[in-house]
Amino acid sequence: GDILDAYLRTDGVWIFTRNKQFYKTNNEKECAGKCEAERNFTCRAFLFTRKKLECLTLAENAKMTVAFSSTDTALYEKIIYLMQCRRGIGTDYRGTEAKTQRGIPCQKWAEKMPHKPNYTPEKYPNAGLEENYCRNPDADESGPWCYTTDPAMRFDYCAIPECEDQCMQCNGENYHGEVSRTESGLECQRWDVQEPHMHGFILKHYPEKDLKMNYCRNPDGELRPWCFTTNPNKRWEYCNIPRCTTPPPVSGLDSQCLSGKGENYRGRIATTESGNACQQWNTQVPHKHGWIPDRYPCKELEENYCRNPDGEKKPWCYTTNSSIRWEYCTIPSCDRTEQGIAGMNNVPAQVPLTEECYRGKGQSYRGTTSVTVSGKQCQAWSSMFPHTHIKTPDRFPDADLRFNYCRNPDGDSSPWCFTTDPNTIWEYCNLKRCDDQTQE
């Protein structure tokens, strides 16, 4: 593939780093080649200026240092150093997890206390043995590990989640891998063509479903990823995607109220909007149906609670009324819930809930903006879809990581968020710095 496929591109951004090298190149691909061949340091990113054709290879990426705007500049960050998940057994994992599955801090790879290591940065220069980050230099089948700081335990494995482009969680709704053959070996039909099978999955109508090329996907809530086939006699077929061994992430903070279509709603309302009681999901009386809880392990089809497993406009359920098969439920909106929370905290009426600007680096920003500079929707901090990360509310209890609101938990240059775009891990938010006089 293209050498630039291994990089995440951000236009108009410059990052400050002392550890860099200057080169003259003709284009971005040549600059990427310099980054790959860099021997002065581990190249995590490069900057390319189109007018001057300058190439700067960098030892840091935007998550490690200060970033600021710069016209005519493109920042390319190696995706492998931005990922917080592992592919396969994780020999190429380069994330920053630095504690074991039991919570014990890792020993630095270059140190000899409390354990004398067999694997050191000098012996294994290509294994990414930096700091005390979890790594897999010996291709251990159980995944990334580290020497521990506990003298009684020489090493232990780390709890690194699997990347979902290699396996699928739940029913594969968020699978973004590149498998393009069905379980019987048939080649998949491209999503953007109508031959040999006509269909309604038009890319512009399903922008969030990542219907790329002819890759297997699950855009309609099927049991697992599938595709239309290039065989005129076989319209569609499931694909053979392995299930991830790590457990799926827990529901987000907004799961007790209605956010969007309510697909993450996990509350206990069990009555329809007309007052009918809901039918238990694990029964077929009075209505037979296919939404069997065991088949859909992440839809949380518990008891007879209202849910939205199929992307309807809002949560619903089958009813116990034999003459009414199903109905929508009335779920309170998260916006109203948020206002209620604010009221309970005695926030003065004149203080707006939505702050449109931030002070300093924005670490104190507590507004409700949830859109990035390029217009992308923010991913909820407690969610691991579509991006797995470590910036969770429990790890940063003082950063107010509520819902999907823009925040700055790690001291970056301004508030940011992970995005709901599978191809863009994170971006700064669409916020301006407050004018001190106006703010007062």
C-alpha positions in Angstrom: 0.0 0.0 0.0 0.8 3.7 0.1 3.5 4.6 2.6 1.3 7.5 3.8 -1.4 5.0 4.8 0.6 4.4 8.0 0.1 8.1 9.0 -2.7 10.3 10.3 -2.7 13.6 8.4 -3.7 17.0 10.0 -3.5 20.1 7.9 -2.4 23.5 9.3 -0.8 22.2 12.4 2.8 22.6 13.7 4.2 20.9 16.8 7.1 22.1 19.0 9.9 19.6 19.5 13.6 19.9 20.1 14.4 16.5 18.7 14.0 16.8 15.0 15.9 16.6 11.7 15.6 18.9 8.6 15.5 17.5 5.0 14.8 18.8 1.5 12.2 16.6 -0.2 9.9 16.9 -3.2 6.7 15.6 -1.7 5.1 14.0 1.4 6.0 10.4 0.3 9.7 11.2 0.2 9.4 12.8 3.7 7.7 9.7 5.0 10.6 7.7 3.7 13.0 9.9 5.7 10.9 9.3 8.8 11.0 5.5 8.2 14.8 5.7 7.7 15.5 8.0 10.7 18.3 6.7 12.9 18.9 9.7 15.2 15.7 8.9 17.2 12.4 7.1 16.9 10.5 9.0 14.3 6.8 9.3 15.4 5.7 12.1 13.0 6.9 14.5 10.3 6.0 18.0 9.2 5.9 18.9 5.5 5.7 22.4 4.1 4.4 22.6 0.5 5.9 25.9 -0.5 9.4 25.4 0.8 9.3 21.6 0.3 10.8 21.3 3.8 10.6 18.0 5.7 11.0 17.8 9.4 11.2 14.3 11.0 10.1 14.4 14.7 10.6 12.4 17.8 7.2 13.4 19.2 3.6 13.6 18.1 0.9 16.0 18.9 -0.2 14.1 22.0 3.3 14.5 23.5 4.0 18.2 23.0 2.6 21.6 22.2 0.8 22.1 18.9 -0.2 25.4 17.2 -1.7 26.5 13.9 0.6 27.0 10.9 -0.6 27.6 7.3 0.9 25.6 4.4 2.0 22.8 6.8 0.8 19.2 7.1 1.5 17.1 10.1 1.7 13.4 9.6 1.7 11.3 12.7 2.4 7.5 12.7 -0.8 5.8 13.6 1.0 3.0 15.4 2.1 5.6 18.1 -1.4 6.9 18.5 -3.1 3.5 18.9 -4.0 2.4 22.4 -5.0 -1.1 21.2 -3.1 -4.2 20.0 -3.3 -6.0 16.7 -3.0 -9.8 17.1 -0.4 -10.6 19.8 0.7 -7.0 19.8 4.3 -7.2 18.6 3.8 -3.8 17.0 2.0 -2.2 20.0 3.5 1.2 20.7 1.0 2.6 23.1 1.6 4.1 26.5 0.1 1.6 28.9 2.6 1.2 31.7 1.1 -1.1 34.3 0.2 -4.8 34.4 -3.2 -6.4 34.3 -3.0 -6.4 38.1 -2.3 -2.7 38.3 1.4 -3.0 39.2 3.6 -0.3 37.6 6.1 -1.5 35.0 9.8 -1.3 35.4 11.7 0.8 32.8 13.2 -1.4 30.1 16.6 0.3 30.5 16.8 -0.3 34.3 18.2 -3.3 36.1 16.2 -3.0 39.4 14.3 -4.7 40.8 14.8 -7.2 38.0 17.7 -7.7 35.6 16.1 -7.8 32.1 16.8 -10.2 29.3 15.2 -7.7 26.9 16.8 -4.3 26.7 16.7 -1.3 24.3 20.3 -2.1 23.3 19.7 -5.7 22.5 16.3 -5.1 20.8 16.4 -1.6 19.1 13.4 -2.3 16.9 11.1 -3.5 19.7 10.0 -0.1 20.9 11.4 -0.7 24.5 10.8 2.9 25.6 10.3 4.1 29.2 8.3 1.5 31.0 5.6 0.9 28.4 4.1 -2.5 27.8 5.7 -4.3 24.8 6.0 -7.7 23.3 9.6 -8.1 22.2 9.6 -11.9 22.2 6.3 -12.4 20.3 4.6 -13.9 23.4 1.3 -15.5 22.4 -0.4 -13.8 25.4 0.4 -10.3 24.2 2.3 -7.3 25.5 4.0 -7.5 29.0 6.6 -5.8 31.1 8.9 -6.4 34.0 7.2 -5.2 37.1 8.3 -2.9 40.0 7.3 -5.6 42.5 10.5 -7.6 43.5 8.3 -10.7 44.1 6.9 -10.7 40.5 9.4 -10.6 37.7 7.0 -9.9 34.9 3.3 -9.8 34.1 1.0 -9.3 31.1 -0.8 -6.0 30.4 -4.5 -5.5 29.8 -4.3 -4.1 26.2 -7.6 -4.3 24.3 -7.6 -5.7 20.8 -8.0 -3.4 17.8 -11.3 -4.0 16.1 -9.9 -3.9 12.6 -8.5 -7.4 13.3 -11.5 -8.9 15.2 -15.0 -7.9 16.1 -16.7 -6.9 19.4 -20.4 -7.6 19.9 -22.0 -8.2 16.5 -19.3 -6.3 14.5 -21.2 -3.1 14.1 -17.9 -1.2 14.7 -15.7 -3.5 12.7 -13.5 -1.5 10.3 -11.1 -4.1 9.1 -10.2 -5.1 5.5 -11.5 -8.6 5.2 -13.2 -8.7 1.7 -14.2 -12.3 1.2 -17.2 -14.2 2.6 -17.0 -17.3 4.8 -17.4 -19.5 1.7 -14.6 -17.6 -0.1 -16.6 -15.4 -2.4 -15.2 -12.0 -3.2 -17.2 -9.1 -1.9 -18.9 -6.6 -4.2 -17.9 -2.9 -3.8 -20.4 -0.9 -1.8 -20.3 1.9 -4.3 -21.4 -0.2 -7.3 -24.8 -1.8 -8.1 -23.5 -4.8 -10.0 -24.1 -7.7 -9.9 -26.5 -6.8 -7.1 -28.6 -3.6 -6.7 -28.9 -2.4 -3.1 -29.8 0.5 -1.0 -26.6 1.0 0.9 -25.6 4.2 -0.8 -22.4 5.7 0.8 -23.8 9.2 1.2 -26.8 7.9 3.0 -24.7 5.9 5.5 -21.6 8.1 6.1 -21.1 6.7 9.6 -21.0 3.1 8.5 -17.6 3.2 6.9 -18.7 1.4 3.7 -15.2 1.4 2.1 -14.1 -0.5 -0.9 -15.6 -4.0 -0.7 -14.8 -4.6 2.9 -17.1 -6.7 5.1 -19.3 -4.5 7.3 -22.5 -4.7 9.5 -24.4 -1.5 8.7 -27.9 -2.9 9.5 -27.5 -4.7 12.8 -27.1 -8.2 11.4 -25.6 -11.0 13.5 -22.1 -10.3 12.2 -20.3 -8.5 9.3 -21.4 -9.4 5.8 -21.2 -8.2 2.2 -22.9 -8.5 -1.2 -20.9 -11.0 -3.3 -19.5 -10.7 -6.8 -21.3 -14.0 -7.6 -24.6 -13.1 -9.5 -26.2 -16.2 -7.9 -25.4 -15.3 -4.3 -26.7 -11.9 -3.2 -25.0 -11.7 0.1 -23.1 -13.8 2.7 -21.6 -13.5 6.2 -17.8 -13.0 6.5 -15.6 -15.0 8.8 -14.4 -12.3 11.3 -13.0 -13.7 14.6 -14.5 -12.4 17.8 -12.2 -10.3 20.0 -11.0 -12.1 23.2 -11.1 -8.9 25.3 -14.5 -8.0 26.7 -16.5 -5.2 25.1 -16.5 -1.8 26.7 -19.2 -0.8 29.2 -22.0 1.5 28.3 -21.4 5.3 28.4 -22.4 7.8 31.0 -25.3 9.0 28.8 -26.9 5.5 28.9 -29.7 6.4 31.4 -31.2 9.0 29.2 -31.9 9.6 25.5 -28.9 10.8 23.5 -29.2 10.7 19.7 -31.3 7.7 18.7 -30.9 6.1 22.1 -28.8 3.2 20.8 -26.7 3.4 24.1 -29.8 3.7 26.3 -29.5 1.2 29.2 -32.2 2.5 31.5 -35.1 0.5 33.0 -38.2 2.1 31.4 -40.4 -0.8 30.3 -43.6 0.9 29.1 -44.4 2.2 25.6 -45.5 5.8 24.9 -49.1 4.7 24.8 -48.8 2.9 28.1 -48.5 -0.7 27.0 -46.2 -2.9 29.1 -43.1 -4.3 27.2 -42.7 -8.0 26.4 -39.6 -9.7 27.8 -36.9 -9.9 25.2 -36.1 -13.6 26.0 -39.7 -14.7 25.4 -41.7 -15.2 22.1 -45.1 -14.6 23.6 -47.3 -12.8 22.5 -45.0 -11.8 19.6 -42.4 -14.0 17.9 -39.2 -12.1 17.0 -35.5 -12.5 16.3 -34.0 -10.2 18.9 -32.8 -13.0 21.2 -30.5 -11.7 23.9 -27.9 -14.5 23.5 -27.4 -13.6 19.8 -26.8 -9.9 20.5 -24.5 -9.9 23.6 -23.9 -6.1 23.5 -27.4 -4.8 23.0 -28.2 -5.6 26.7 -31.7 -6.9 25.9 -32.4 -7.3 29.6 -35.8 -8.1 31.1 -38.4 -6.1 29.2 -36.6 -2.7 29.2 -36.9 -0.4 26.2 -33.9 -0.6 23.8 -32.9 0.4 20.3 -30.9 -2.6 18.9 -31.6 -1.9 15.2 -31.0 1.9 14.8 -34.7 2.9 14.9 -35.4 6.6 15.6 -35.6 5.9 19.3 -35.8 3.1 21.9 -38.8 0.7 21.5 -40.1 -2.7 22.6 -42.5 -5.5 21.7 -45.7 -5.1 23.8 -47.6 -7.5 25.9 -50.7 -6.5 23.9 -51.2 -9.2 21.3 -52.9 -6.8 18.9 -49.9 -4.3 19.0 -46.6 -5.9 18.0 -44.3 -3.0 19.0 -44.2 0.7 20.0 -41.7 3.4 20.8 -40.9 4.3 24.4 -40.8 7.8 26.0 -37.3 8.3 27.3 -36.2 11.6 29.0 -33.6 13.5 27.0 -30.0 13.8 28.2 -30.2 17.5 27.7 -32.9 17.8 30.3 -31.1 15.4 32.6 -28.0 17.6 32.3 -30.0 20.7 33.2 -31.4 18.8 36.2 -27.9 17.9 37.3 -26.9 21.5 37.0 -29.9 22.6 39.1 -29.0 20.1 41.8 -25.5 21.6 42.0 -27.0 25.0 42.6 -25.5 26.6 39.5 -26.6 30.2 39.4 -29.3 30.9 36.8 -27.2 33.5 35.0 -24.3 31.2 34.3 -24.9 29.5 30.9 -24.5 25.8 30.7 -22.6 26.1 27.4 -19.3 27.9 27.6 -18.2 29.0 24.1 -14.6 29.8 25.1 -11.8 28.6 27.3 -9.1 30.2 29.5 -5.4 29.4 29.3 -5.1 25.8 27.9 -8.7 25.1 28.7 -8.1 22.6 31.5 -10.9 24.4 33.5 -13.3 24.4 30.5 -16.6 22.8 31.6 -18.9 23.7 28.7 -21.0 21.4 26.6 -19.4 21.9 23.1 -18.9 18.4 21.5 -17.8 19.3 18.0 -14.2 19.5 16.6 -12.6 22.2 14.5 -13.4 20.2 11.3 -17.0 19.6 12.4 -16.7 16.0 13.6 -18.8 14.8 16.5 -16.9 13.9 19.7 -16.8 10.3 21.0 -18.0 9.8 24.6 -15.0 9.7 27.0 -16.3 6.5 28.6 -16.8 4.8 25.2 -14.2 2.7 23.4 -15.9 3.0 20.0 -14.6 3.8 17.4 -11.3 4.5 19.2 -9.9 2.7 22.2 -8.0 5.0 24.6 -6.9 5.6 28.2 -8.5 9.0 28.8 -11.4 7.7 30.9 -13.4 9.3 33.7 -12.0 6.9 36.3 -8.4 7.6 35.3 -8.9 11.4 35.2 -11.5 12.0 38.0 -10.8 15.7 38.2 -11.1 16.4 34.4 -14.9 16.3 34.3 -14.9 13.8 31.4 -18.7 13.8 31.1 -20.6 12.6 28.0 -18.7 13.6 24.9 -18.0 17.2 25.9 -14.7 18.8 24.9 -12.1 18.7 27.6 -8.3 18.9 28.2 -7.4 16.1 30.7 -3.7 15.9 29.7 -2.6 19.5 29.6 -2.7 19.8 25.8 -2.7 23.3 24.2 -6.6 23.5 24.1 -9.7 21.4 24.7 -10.0 18.4 22.4 -11.8 15.1 22.1 -11.7 11.7 20.4 -13.9 11.7 17.3 -16.7 9.4 16.1 -14.9 9.3 12.7 -13.1 5.9 12.6 -10.4 7.5 10.4 -9.7 10.5 12.8 -8.6 9.5 16.3 -8.8 13.0 17.9 -9.0 16.7 17.1 -9.0 20.0 18.9 -12.5 21.4 19.5 -14.3 24.3 17.8 -13.7 26.7 20.7 -12.0 30.1 21.0 -9.9 31.4 23.9 -11.9 33.8 26.1 -11.2 37.5 26.1 -10.4 38.2 29.7 -12.2 41.5 29.8 -15.4 40.1 28.2 -15.3 37.1 30.6 -15.1 39.4 33.6 
